[in-house]
Amino acid sequence: MYEAHDPRSKLTAQSTAGAVAAGFAAAEYVKFCDLPPVEQSALARTWYGRGQNMVVCYSDAKAGAQFARGGQVDEYMLVLPDAGEGAVIEAGAERVEVPGFSLAIVPPGDSRVTLKQNGRLIRVICTRNADVAGLAANAAAYAHQHPNIPPFKEWPAPPGGYRIRHYSLDVPPQAGRFGRIFRCTTMMINMLPFEPAPRDTSKLSPHHHDDFEQCSLAIQGAFTHHIRWPWTANQQHWRNDDHERCASPSVAVIPPPAIHTSAATDTSGNQLVDIFSPPRMDFSKMAGWVLNADEYPMPGA
């Protein structure tokens, strides 16, 4: 369903066969822009929204704000989307200065992030960390496992061991590669290109995923998420289409196997970040797509 020029047209086609027995979950929309922060201090305001396996922790913060994790059970990712001095990350015996406009991976255990500049901090943490999962504005929607999503399985540990890793987001586009993709043992983040104008609605990209959610985080501008669920023989499974407008910051969690596409709508610029937990196998199999693939092996590798 992709246009020929879209790099995703090279992915192996999927089928929804066998993915309908339990029915379908609704999409989740957590519009941080319309909600009061869950946590607020003199230096930071933080919102939380979740999918089945991941929690997006979005903070507007000032220099000096600290974000600590005690007893983190697995790796998590963080994004510093604003250029500048960035942050200091401490974990175990490590202390690493990470510049702005970077993505970082923080190891399990105790850690602390201290911002060196005013700006945004995005942390994505696995829902196995129950203290964070319970803070999500939509936590009640995941009181039970959602249909069509298998139990979470962590990917192999990095051969070099767990440590603080960070990568610049200043990655030039490359023909045939989709976005800027990074993965760790628990998740994958794709920093999609900045869209300076509304999307051409004659060139959308409707597609579906058989057995994993897509979490789309809007960090600038606004997007309309168009979602359509399959019809089955059981009419009780049918759902009306969504055409949900989400300004930034906001999270849209798209369930499998719904057909979906998102259209940027703001004339002043739009930015979307796609998150998957665990990492996507189809993206990982595409040579050159995952920018830190040499550090994180795939299952069975």
C-alpha positions as CSV (number, residue, x, y, z in Angstrom):
1,M,0.0,0.0,0.0
2,Y,3.0,2.2,-0.1
3,E,4.0,4.5,-3.0
4,A,6.9,3.1,-5.0
5,H,9.2,5.9,-3.9
6,D,8.6,5.1,-0.2
7,P,11.4,3.0,1.2
8,R,8.9,0.9,3.1
9,S,7.6,-0.5,-0.2
10,K,10.6,-2.8,0.0
11,L,9.4,-4.4,3.2
12,T,7.9,-7.9,3.1
13,A,4.1,-7.7,2.7
14,Q,2.0,-8.7,5.7
15,S,-1.4,-10.4,6.0
16,T,-4.1,-10.0,8.6
17,A,-4.9,-13.7,8.4
18,G,-5.4,-15.2,11.9
19,A,-5.2,-11.9,13.7
20,V,-8.9,-11.4,14.4
21,A,-10.0,-14.1,16.8
22,A,-9.9,-11.9,19.9
23,G,-11.3,-8.8,18.2
24,F,-9.6,-5.5,18.1
25,A,-8.4,-2.8,20.6
26,A,-9.2,0.8,20.2
27,A,-6.5,3.3,19.4
28,E,-5.2,5.4,22.3
29,Y,-4.8,9.1,22.2
30,V,-3.0,10.9,25.0
31,K,-3.0,14.6,24.3
32,F,-0.4,16.0,26.6
33,C,-1.1,19.5,25.2
34,D,-4.6,19.4,26.7
35,L,-3.8,17.7,30.0
36,P,-2.3,18.9,33.3
37,P,1.2,17.5,34.0
38,V,1.3,14.3,36.1
39,E,4.4,15.6,37.9
40,Q,5.3,19.2,38.3
41,S,8.2,21.0,40.1
42,A,9.9,24.3,39.8
43,L,12.2,22.9,37.1
44,A,10.0,20.4,35.2
45,R,6.6,19.4,34.1
46,T,6.1,15.7,33.0
47,W,3.3,13.8,31.2
48,Y,2.9,10.1,30.7
49,G,1.1,8.0,28.1
50,R,1.5,4.3,27.4
51,G,1.1,1.5,24.9
52,Q,1.1,-2.3,25.7
53,N,4.9,-2.4,26.3
54,M,6.2,1.2,26.5
55,V,5.5,4.4,28.4
56,V,6.3,7.8,26.8
57,C,7.5,10.2,29.5
58,Y,7.5,13.7,28.0
59,S,9.0,16.6,30.0
60,D,9.3,20.4,29.5
61,A,12.2,21.2,31.8
62,K,14.8,23.8,32.8
63,A,18.5,23.5,33.2
64,G,19.3,21.7,36.4
65,A,16.2,19.4,36.3
66,Q,17.0,15.9,37.4
67,F,15.3,12.6,36.4
68,A,16.3,9.6,38.4
69,R,15.5,5.9,38.0
70,G,16.1,3.5,40.9
71,G,16.1,-0.2,40.2
72,Q,15.2,0.2,36.5
73,V,14.7,-3.4,35.3
74,D,15.9,-2.9,31.7
75,E,17.4,-0.5,29.2
76,Y,15.5,2.7,28.3
77,M,15.8,5.3,25.7
78,L,15.8,9.0,25.9
79,V,15.7,11.8,23.3
80,L,17.0,15.3,23.6
81,P,15.3,16.9,20.5
82,D,16.7,20.4,21.1
83,A,20.2,21.4,20.1
84,G,22.4,22.8,22.8
85,E,24.4,21.6,25.9
86,G,22.1,18.6,26.4
87,A,22.4,16.6,29.6
88,V,24.6,14.6,31.9
89,I,23.7,10.9,32.3
90,E,25.0,9.0,35.3
91,A,24.6,5.2,35.6
92,G,26.8,2.8,37.6
93,A,30.3,4.1,37.5
94,E,29.7,6.1,34.3
95,R,29.2,9.8,33.9
96,V,28.6,10.9,30.2
97,E,27.8,14.3,28.8
98,V,25.4,14.0,26.0
99,P,24.8,17.0,23.7
100,G,21.5,18.2,22.6
101,F,19.9,16.8,19.5
102,S,20.8,13.3,20.5
103,L,19.3,10.0,21.4
104,A,20.7,8.0,24.3
105,I,20.3,4.5,25.8
106,V,20.5,4.2,29.5
107,P,21.4,0.8,31.1
108,P,19.4,-1.1,33.7
109,G,19.7,-0.2,37.4
110,D,20.1,3.1,39.1
111,S,20.6,6.2,36.9
112,R,20.2,9.9,36.8
113,V,19.7,12.5,34.0
114,T,20.6,16.1,34.7
115,L,19.6,18.7,32.1
116,K,22.2,21.3,31.2
117,Q,19.8,23.4,29.1
118,N,16.1,24.5,29.0
119,G,14.1,22.3,26.7
120,R,12.3,19.0,26.1
121,L,13.3,15.5,27.4
122,I,11.6,12.4,26.1
123,R,12.1,9.1,27.9
124,V,10.7,5.9,26.7
125,I,10.5,3.2,29.4
126,C,9.2,-0.4,29.2
127,T,6.0,-1.1,31.1
128,R,7.8,-3.9,33.0
129,N,8.7,-0.9,35.3
130,A,5.4,-0.8,37.1
131,D,6.1,2.5,38.9
132,V,6.2,4.3,35.5
133,A,3.4,2.3,33.8
134,G,1.0,3.3,36.6
135,L,1.6,7.1,36.0
136,A,0.2,7.0,32.4
137,A,-2.9,9.0,31.8
138,N,-4.4,6.0,29.9
139,A,-3.1,3.3,32.3
140,A,-6.6,1.9,32.8
141,A,-6.9,1.1,29.1
142,Y,-4.2,-1.6,29.7
143,A,-5.7,-3.3,32.7
144,H,-5.7,-6.4,30.4
145,Q,-3.4,-7.5,27.6
146,H,-4.6,-6.0,24.3
147,P,-5.5,-8.5,21.5
148,N,-3.2,-9.4,18.7
149,I,-0.1,-8.5,20.6
150,P,2.1,-11.4,21.8
151,P,3.8,-11.4,25.2
152,F,6.8,-9.1,25.4
153,K,10.2,-10.6,24.7
154,E,13.4,-8.7,25.2
155,W,16.0,-8.7,22.4
156,P,19.6,-10.0,23.0
157,A,21.9,-8.0,25.2
158,P,24.6,-6.0,23.5
159,P,27.9,-8.1,23.2
160,G,29.8,-5.2,24.6
161,G,27.6,-5.1,27.7
162,Y,25.2,-2.6,29.1
163,R,26.5,1.0,29.2
164,I,25.4,4.6,28.4
165,R,25.3,5.0,24.6
166,H,24.4,8.1,22.7
167,Y,24.0,9.1,19.0
168,S,23.7,12.4,17.2
169,L,20.4,13.0,15.4
170,D,22.2,15.0,12.8
171,V,22.0,12.2,10.3
172,P,21.6,13.2,6.7
173,P,18.9,11.4,4.7
174,Q,19.9,8.6,2.4
175,A,18.1,7.2,-0.6
176,G,16.4,3.9,0.3
177,R,16.6,4.4,4.1
178,F,13.5,5.2,6.1
179,G,14.0,7.9,8.8
180,R,16.6,7.7,11.6
181,I,16.2,4.4,13.4
182,F,17.9,3.2,16.6
183,R,17.2,0.2,18.7
184,C,18.1,-1.4,22.0
185,T,17.0,-4.6,23.8
186,T,13.5,-3.3,24.7
187,M,12.4,-0.9,21.9
188,M,13.1,0.9,18.7
189,I,12.7,4.7,18.0
190,N,12.5,6.2,14.5
191,M,13.1,10.0,14.4
192,L,11.1,10.8,11.3
193,P,12.0,13.8,9.0
194,F,10.8,17.3,9.9
195,E,7.8,18.2,7.7
196,P,7.8,21.9,7.0
197,A,4.2,22.0,5.6
198,P,1.0,20.0,5.7
199,R,1.2,16.6,4.0
200,D,0.0,16.1,0.5
201,T,-3.2,14.1,1.1
202,S,-2.9,12.6,-2.4
203,K,0.3,10.9,-1.2
204,L,-0.6,9.1,2.1
205,S,0.7,5.7,3.1
206,P,-2.0,3.5,4.6
207,H,-0.6,0.3,5.9
208,H,-1.0,-2.2,8.8
209,H,1.0,-4.3,11.3
210,D,-0.1,-7.8,12.2
211,D,1.1,-8.1,15.7
212,F,2.6,-5.0,17.2
213,E,1.5,-1.5,18.2
214,Q,2.9,1.7,16.7
215,C,3.3,4.7,19.1
216,S,3.4,8.0,17.2
217,L,4.6,10.9,19.4
218,A,4.0,14.3,17.9
219,I,6.6,16.8,19.2
220,Q,5.9,19.7,16.9
221,G,2.9,20.8,14.8
222,A,-0.1,18.6,14.5
223,F,-1.2,15.4,12.9
224,T,-4.4,13.7,11.9
225,H,-4.3,10.0,12.5
226,H,-6.5,8.1,10.1
227,I,-7.3,4.5,11.4
228,R,-9.6,1.8,9.9
229,W,-10.2,-1.6,11.4
230,P,-10.9,-4.7,9.3
231,W,-14.4,-6.2,9.0
232,T,-14.7,-9.8,10.2
233,A,-17.6,-12.2,10.2
234,N,-18.3,-11.2,13.7
235,Q,-19.9,-7.7,13.6
236,Q,-19.2,-7.3,17.3
237,H,-15.6,-6.7,16.3
238,W,-16.3,-3.9,13.9
239,R,-15.2,-0.4,14.8
240,N,-15.9,3.0,13.3
241,D,-13.0,4.7,11.5
242,D,-10.9,7.3,13.4
243,H,-9.8,10.6,12.0
244,E,-8.2,12.0,15.1
245,R,-6.4,15.3,15.1
246,C,-3.6,15.5,17.7
247,A,-1.7,18.7,18.3
248,S,1.8,18.5,19.9
249,P,2.8,17.1,22.3
250,S,0.6,14.1,22.0
251,V,0.8,10.3,21.7
252,A,-1.3,8.1,19.4
253,V,-1.0,4.3,19.9
254,I,-2.2,2.4,16.9
255,P,-3.3,-1.2,17.5
256,P,-2.7,-4.1,15.2
257,P,-4.0,-4.9,12.6
258,A,-5.7,-1.6,11.9
259,I,-4.9,0.2,8.7
260,H,-3.5,3.6,9.4
261,T,-1.7,6.6,8.1
262,S,-0.9,10.0,9.6
263,A,-1.0,13.4,7.9
264,A,0.9,16.5,9.1
265,T,-1.4,19.5,9.2
266,D,0.4,22.5,10.6
267,T,1.7,25.2,8.3
268,S,4.5,26.1,10.6
269,G,6.2,22.7,10.7
270,N,5.6,19.2,12.0
271,Q,7.7,16.5,13.7
272,L,6.7,12.9,14.5
273,V,8.6,10.2,16.4
274,D,7.6,6.5,16.0
275,I,8.2,4.1,18.8
276,F,8.0,0.3,18.8
277,S,8.5,-2.2,21.7
278,P,10.1,-4.6,21.2
279,P,12.1,-3.6,18.2
280,R,10.6,-4.2,14.7
281,M,12.0,-7.2,13.0
282,D,11.1,-6.0,9.5
283,F,12.9,-2.7,9.9
284,S,15.9,-4.5,11.4
285,K,16.2,-6.8,8.4
286,M,16.7,-3.9,6.1
287,A,20.4,-3.3,5.5
288,G,21.5,0.1,6.8
289,W,18.2,1.2,8.3
290,V,19.0,0.7,12.0
291,L,21.9,3.1,12.6
292,N,23.3,1.3,15.7
293,A,22.6,-2.3,14.5
294,D,26.3,-3.2,15.0
295,E,25.8,-2.8,18.8
296,Y,22.5,-4.7,19.2
297,P,22.1,-8.2,17.6
298,M,18.8,-9.5,16.4
299,P,17.2,-12.6,18.0
300,G,18.8,-15.7,16.6
301,A,21.8,-13.8,15.2
